[in-house]
Amino acid sequence: MSEILGQRIRELREEKRISQKAMADFLNTTRQRYARIEKGEIDITYKDLCRIASKLGVDPNQITSSLKEEKGLVVQFRELSNAEAAAEKMAKVEEILRVFFAHKRVWKRMFKPEDVLR
């Protein structure tokens, strides 16, 4: 989600022709940290989101609206035009699920349910 948010911030910043350095200075941070925000590598606080929106001359909802428009996995799957792309997406989903369930099995071996509740 941070990646989508960062991408939207970048689009708006570029539309306004504001440099990353100017945005970083406005937020009292480094250009490198600001670049990581735009790449979605780090989360931002609501306060920083509001400050970014202010500098860009937009309402914070104009930035976060892109998150609401994100399509679900089922919709994306239905929209895929070829079988190869669909297979690649499904392989990724399967890998994520395999890792999740592997972690779950490890967790169950390490902890008894009654240990967690204490």
N, CA, C and O of each residue as an XYZ file, in Angstrom:
472
protein
N       0.813     -1.183      0.000
C       0.000      0.000      0.000
C       0.868      1.263      0.000
O       0.553      2.250     -0.664
N       1.949      1.209      0.746
C       2.834      2.373      0.801
C       3.378      2.713     -0.574
O       3.606      3.880     -0.895
N       3.584      1.678     -1.382
C       4.109      1.901     -2.722
C       3.112      2.696     -3.566
O       3.502      3.597     -4.308
N       1.840      2.366     -3.452
C       0.801      3.070     -4.202
C       0.701      4.512     -3.722
O       0.591      5.438     -4.525
N       0.740      4.693     -2.409
C       0.677      6.025     -1.826
C       1.881      6.857     -2.281
O       1.726      8.007     -2.691
N       3.057      6.278     -2.208
C       4.271      6.965     -2.637
C       4.239      7.341     -4.103
O       4.678      8.424     -4.489
N       3.713      6.435     -4.917
C       3.603      6.711     -6.348
C       2.666      7.893     -6.603
O       2.941      8.736     -7.457
N       1.574      7.948     -5.867
C       0.622      9.062     -6.022
C       1.260     10.383     -5.595
O       1.079     11.407     -6.255
N       2.002     10.355     -4.495
C       2.698     11.565     -4.029
C       3.684     12.039     -5.099
O       3.767     13.230     -5.398
N       4.420     11.098     -5.666
C       5.396     11.450     -6.695
C       4.717     12.075     -7.911
O       5.178     13.087     -8.440
N       3.606     11.458     -8.353
C       2.883     12.003     -9.504
C       2.450     13.444     -9.257
O       2.624     14.314    -10.111
N       1.887     13.678     -8.084
C       1.428     15.035     -7.758
C       2.598     16.005     -7.659
O       2.509     17.141     -8.124
N       3.694     15.556     -7.051
C       4.873     16.423     -6.908
C       5.426     16.800     -8.275
O       5.776     17.956     -8.514
N       5.503     15.818     -9.174
C       6.031     16.099    -10.509
C       5.104     17.014    -11.297
O       5.569     17.857    -12.064
N       3.785     16.852    -11.113
C       2.827     17.754    -11.772
C       3.051     19.205    -11.341
O       2.920     20.131    -12.142
N       3.390     19.387    -10.062
C       3.606     20.726     -9.515
C       5.031     21.219     -9.755
O       5.376     22.350     -9.415
N       5.851     20.352    -10.347
C       7.259     20.674    -10.647
C       8.036     21.078     -9.391
O       8.776     22.062     -9.373
N       7.835     20.283     -8.352
C       8.557     20.498     -7.087
C       9.610     19.396     -6.985
O       9.317     18.229     -7.247
N      10.821     19.759     -6.608
C      11.892     18.774     -6.503
C      11.757     17.954     -5.218
O      11.102     18.368     -4.261
N      12.390     16.788     -5.222
C      12.419     15.969     -4.005
C      13.139     16.725     -2.893
O      12.753     16.633     -1.727
N      14.162     17.457     -3.241
C      14.920     18.224     -2.251
C      14.035     19.272     -1.592
O      14.084     19.450     -0.375
N      13.229     19.965     -2.385
C      12.328     20.978     -1.825
C      11.304     20.339     -0.890
O      10.982     20.892      0.162
N      10.796     19.172     -1.283
C       9.834     18.468     -0.424
C      10.511     18.016      0.867
O       9.944     18.148      1.952
N      11.710     17.488      0.748
C      12.441     17.025      1.929
C      12.720     18.187      2.874
O      12.550     18.055      4.086
N      13.142     19.308      2.334
C      13.399     20.492      3.157
C      12.120     20.943      3.872
O      12.152     21.296      5.050
N      10.998     20.928      3.147
C       9.723     21.324      3.726
C       9.332     20.407      4.885
O       8.769     20.855      5.883
N       9.642     19.108      4.734
C       9.313     18.123      5.778
C      10.396     18.025      6.850
O      10.262     17.275      7.817
N      11.472     18.794      6.663
C      12.592     18.765      7.596
C      13.198     17.366      7.696
O      13.416     16.833      8.784
N      13.461     16.794      6.524
C      14.079     15.472      6.459
C      15.092     15.477      5.324
O      15.279     16.494      4.656
N      15.742     14.349      5.107
C      16.724     14.269      4.024
C      16.029     13.913      2.714
O      14.925     13.368      2.704
N      16.697     14.232      1.620
C      16.153     13.887      0.311
C      16.079     12.370      0.163
O      15.154     11.851     -0.462
N      17.050     11.660      0.735
C      17.069     10.203      0.647
C      15.858      9.586      1.351
O      15.235      8.659      0.836
N      15.534     10.114      2.536
C      14.373      9.590      3.262
C      13.093      9.904      2.502
O      12.193      9.068      2.415
N      13.015     11.102      1.957
C      11.831     11.468      1.182
C      11.700     10.563     -0.041
O      10.595     10.134     -0.373
N      12.805     10.271     -0.709
C      12.772      9.381     -1.880
C      12.249      8.000     -1.477
O      11.517      7.363     -2.234
N      12.630      7.545     -0.286
C      12.137      6.246      0.198
C      10.627      6.285      0.452
O       9.948      5.272      0.291
N      10.104      7.437      0.843
C       8.645      7.585      1.008
C       7.970      7.396     -0.344
O       6.984      6.668     -0.460
N       8.510      8.057     -1.365
C       7.918      7.955     -2.697
C       8.035      6.554     -3.279
O       7.189      6.136     -4.069
N       9.068      5.834     -2.898
C       9.237      4.459     -3.378
C       8.391      3.468     -2.581
O       8.281      2.299     -2.952
N       7.799      3.937     -1.493
C       6.987      3.058     -0.666
C       7.802      2.173      0.252
O       7.298      1.174      0.764
N       9.054      2.530      0.464
C       9.934      1.726      1.307
C       9.710      1.984      2.794
O      10.019      1.137      3.633
N       9.177      3.146      3.109
C       8.869      3.456      4.507
C       7.475      4.068      4.582
O       7.019      4.731      3.651
N       6.819      3.836      5.694
C       5.493      4.403      5.904
C       5.630      5.840      6.378
O       6.652      6.232      6.941
N       4.585      6.612      6.140
C       4.590      7.988      6.616
C       3.461      8.175      7.619
O       2.465      7.452      7.613
N       3.645      9.146      8.459
C       2.618      9.456      9.451
C       1.517     10.272      8.786
O       1.706     10.843      7.712
N       0.372     10.315      9.442
C      -0.725     11.127      8.926
C      -0.329     12.603      8.921
O      -0.716     13.359      8.031
N       0.446     12.997      9.926
C       0.912     14.385     10.002
C       1.754     14.730      8.768
O       1.564     15.782      8.157
N       2.687     13.838      8.405
C       3.511     14.077      7.214
C       2.667     14.051      5.949
O       2.906     14.833      5.029
N       1.684     13.160      5.893
C       0.787     13.113      4.741
C       0.077     14.454      4.569
O      -0.027     14.971      3.457
N      -0.407     15.008      5.670
C      -1.087     16.309      5.620
C      -0.136     17.420      5.203
O      -0.516     18.313      4.446
N       1.098     17.370      5.691
C       2.081     18.386      5.315
C       2.438     18.282      3.828
O       2.587     19.295      3.145
N       2.570     17.050      3.342
C       2.859     16.844      1.916
C       1.705     17.386      1.083
O       1.912     18.089      0.094
N       0.495     17.051      1.494
C      -0.696     17.536      0.771
C      -0.722     19.061      0.750
O      -1.038     19.672     -0.270
N      -0.392     19.659      1.873
C      -0.364     21.117      1.967
C       0.633     21.706      0.966
O       0.317     22.648      0.240
N       1.825     21.144      0.941
C       2.868     21.635      0.025
C       2.445     21.450     -1.429
O       2.769     22.275     -2.283
N       1.721     20.366     -1.709
C       1.283     20.100     -3.076
C       0.001     20.844     -3.441
O      -0.430     20.842     -4.594
N      -0.600     21.482     -2.428
C      -1.817     22.244     -2.682
C      -3.035     21.372     -2.948
O      -3.930     21.752     -3.703
N      -3.061     20.201     -2.321
C      -4.194     19.287     -2.495
C      -4.713     18.850     -1.131
O      -4.047     19.034     -0.112
N      -5.886     18.281     -1.126
C      -6.466     17.702      0.075
C      -5.820     16.327      0.293
O      -5.560     15.623     -0.682
N      -5.554     15.928      1.535
C      -4.968     14.598      1.772
C      -5.768     13.468      1.113
O      -5.197     12.451      0.719
N      -7.084     13.645      0.995
C      -7.912     12.619      0.357
C      -7.563     12.417     -1.110
O      -7.766     11.331     -1.653
N      -7.039     13.454     -1.755
C      -6.623     13.312     -3.148
C      -5.415     12.398     -3.271
O      -5.196     11.788     -4.318
N      -4.647     12.304     -2.223
C      -3.492     11.406     -2.229
C      -3.948      9.985     -1.883
O      -3.571      9.024     -2.553
N      -4.751      9.866     -0.847
C      -5.145      8.531     -0.381
C      -6.247      7.901     -1.222
O      -6.497      6.701     -1.102
N      -6.906      8.674     -2.063
C      -7.977      8.107     -2.885
C      -7.453      7.006     -3.795
O      -8.201      6.097     -4.156
N      -6.181      7.073     -4.170
C      -5.611      6.032     -5.025
C      -5.595      4.689     -4.316
O      -5.644      3.646     -4.967
N      -5.527      4.701     -2.983
C      -5.553      3.451     -2.234
C      -6.924      2.796     -2.320
O      -7.029      1.572     -2.405
N      -7.952      3.594     -2.299
C      -9.313      3.074     -2.360
C      -9.621      2.491     -3.731
O     -10.462      1.601     -3.860
N      -8.943      2.991     -4.747
C      -9.201      2.546     -6.107
C      -8.434      1.280     -6.464
O      -8.636      0.727     -7.544
N      -7.559      0.811     -5.579
C      -6.777     -0.377     -5.861
C      -7.704     -1.564     -6.097
O      -8.612     -1.824     -5.307
N      -7.471     -2.258     -7.162
C      -8.331     -3.370     -7.526
C      -7.966     -4.613     -6.720
O      -6.800     -4.854     -6.408
N      -8.973     -5.380     -6.398
C      -8.766     -6.620     -5.688
C      -8.151     -7.671     -6.598
O      -8.132     -7.522     -7.819
N      -7.654     -8.727     -5.991
C      -6.984     -9.791     -6.728
C      -7.920    -10.447     -7.733
O      -7.505    -10.742     -8.853
N      -9.164    -10.681     -7.361
C     -10.112    -11.331     -8.266
C     -10.361    -10.461     -9.489
O     -10.390    -10.958    -10.614
N     -10.541     -9.159     -9.267
C     -10.777     -8.243    -10.389
C      -9.563     -8.217    -11.303
O      -9.704     -8.259    -12.525
N      -8.374     -8.149    -10.721
C      -7.163     -8.130    -11.538
C      -7.048     -9.409    -12.347
O      -6.698     -9.373    -13.527
N      -7.340    -10.532    -11.722
C      -7.239    -11.821    -12.412
C      -8.184    -11.864    -13.606
O      -7.804    -12.320    -14.685
N      -9.405    -11.393    -13.417
C     -10.396    -11.399    -14.503
C     -10.001    -10.477    -15.641
O     -10.354    -10.723    -16.795
N      -9.272     -9.422    -15.325
C      -8.891     -8.452    -16.349
C      -7.662     -8.870    -17.147
O      -7.379     -8.297    -18.199
N      -6.940     -9.857    -16.657
C      -5.730    -10.273    -17.366
C      -6.111    -10.810    -18.742
O      -7.043    -11.600    -18.891
N      -5.367    -10.360    -19.727
C      -5.751    -10.693    -21.094
C      -5.144    -11.992    -21.607
O      -5.625    -12.543    -22.596
N      -4.094    -12.493    -20.954
C      -3.514    -13.734    -21.466
C      -3.217    -14.713    -20.327
O      -3.059    -14.323    -19.170
N      -3.147    -15.953    -20.682
C      -2.977    -17.028    -19.707
C      -1.601    -16.966    -19.031
O      -1.474    -17.326    -17.861
N      -0.594    -16.523    -19.742
C       0.756    -16.471    -19.170
C       0.815    -15.478    -18.010
O       1.379    -15.778    -16.958
N       0.237    -14.307    -18.203
C       0.226    -13.310    -17.135
C      -0.569    -13.821    -15.945
O      -0.176    -13.609    -14.798
N      -1.681    -14.489    -16.208
C      -2.501    -15.046    -15.131
C      -1.721    -16.103    -14.365
O      -1.771    -16.148    -13.135
N      -1.008    -16.946    -15.081
C      -0.218    -17.999    -14.439
C       0.872    -17.398    -13.550
O       1.134    -17.906    -12.460
N       1.503    -16.326    -14.009
C       2.541    -15.668    -13.217
C       1.956    -15.096    -11.924
O       2.549    -15.233    -10.855
N       0.799    -14.459    -12.028
C       0.148    -13.888    -10.839
C      -0.237    -14.993     -9.857
O      -0.033    -14.856     -8.651
N      -0.783    -16.064    -10.366
C      -1.204    -17.167     -9.492
C       0.004    -17.846     -8.843
O      -0.072    -18.275     -7.692
N       1.106    -17.945     -9.566
C       2.320    -18.535     -8.995
C       2.803    -17.691     -7.822
O       3.246    -18.230     -6.808
N       2.721    -16.383     -7.955
C       3.122    -15.483     -6.876
C       2.213    -15.667     -5.664
O       2.688    -15.717     -4.529
N       0.911    -15.766     -5.906
C      -0.038    -15.975     -4.811
C       0.246    -17.300     -4.112
O       0.237    -17.372     -2.883
N       0.496    -18.341     -4.889
C       0.806    -19.652     -4.306
C       2.066    -19.589     -3.448
O       2.118    -20.185     -2.372
N       3.074    -18.873     -3.919
C       4.321    -18.742     -3.156
C       4.070    -18.017     -1.835
O       4.581    -18.426     -0.793
N       3.295    -16.959     -1.880
C       2.968    -16.212     -0.661
C       2.241    -17.119      0.335
O       2.545    -17.119      1.527
N       1.289    -17.881     -0.169
C       0.541    -18.798      0.710
C       1.436    -19.891      1.273
O       1.312    -20.249      2.444
N       2.337    -20.427      0.450
C       3.271    -21.449      0.942
C       4.125    -20.910      2.088
O       4.309    -21.583      3.102
N       4.642    -19.704      1.924
C       5.470    -19.091      2.964
C       4.645    -18.843      4.223
O       5.107    -19.109      5.332
N       3.436    -18.339      4.055
C       2.558    -18.081      5.196
C       2.322    -19.361      5.988
O       2.488    -19.376      7.207
N       1.937    -20.431      5.305
C       1.631    -21.670      6.009
C       2.879    -22.325      6.591
O       2.794    -23.005      7.613
N       4.023    -22.134      5.967
C       5.268    -22.633      6.541
C       5.570    -21.918      7.855
O       5.982    -22.542      8.832
N       5.361    -20.615      7.866
C       5.571    -19.840      9.096
C       4.583    -20.268     10.171
O       4.932    -20.343     11.349
N       3.379    -20.541      9.771
C       2.349    -20.971     10.724
C       2.738    -22.312     11.354
O       2.581    -22.501     12.560
N       3.247    -23.242     10.533
C       3.674    -24.551     11.068
C       4.834    -24.383     12.048
O       4.856    -25.013     13.105
N       5.787    -23.540     11.696
C       6.920    -23.293     12.594
C       6.433    -22.697     13.904
O       6.863    -23.115     14.979
N       5.547    -21.733     13.819
C       5.009    -21.084     15.014
C       4.320    -22.106     15.906
O       4.502    -22.092     17.124
N       3.530    -22.990     15.310
C       2.816    -24.006     16.099
C       3.779    -24.961     16.790
O       3.506    -25.426     17.896
N       4.908    -25.256     16.141
C       5.902    -26.138     16.768
C       6.611    -25.447     17.926
O       6.984    -26.089     18.908
N       6.792    -24.135     17.804
C       7.536    -23.402     18.817
C       6.686    -23.054     20.027
O       7.196    -23.007     21.147
N       5.415    -22.814     19.824
C       4.557    -22.344     20.900
C       3.325    -23.220     21.031
O       2.730    -23.647     20.041
N       2.969    -23.471     22.252
C       1.699    -24.132     22.518
C       0.665    -23.026     22.677
O       0.992    -21.952     23.180
N      -0.563    -23.261     22.264
C      -1.589    -22.205     22.378
C      -1.716    -21.633     23.780
O      -1.935    -20.432     23.940
N      -1.581    -22.475     24.798
C      -1.719    -21.966     26.164
C      -0.549    -21.055     26.558
O      -0.708    -20.198     27.427
N       0.629    -21.228     25.928
C       1.771    -20.355     26.197
C       1.511    -18.942     25.691
O       1.909    -17.964     26.323
N       0.846    -18.845     24.557
C       0.577    -17.548     23.945
C      -0.447    -16.765     24.761
O      -0.376    -15.539     24.841
N      -1.384    -17.464     25.355
C      -2.452    -16.803     26.105
C      -1.999    -16.282     27.459
O      -2.699    -15.481     28.079
N      -0.869    -16.712     27.913
C      -0.378    -16.278     29.228
C       0.243    -14.925     29.178
O       0.704    -14.420     30.201
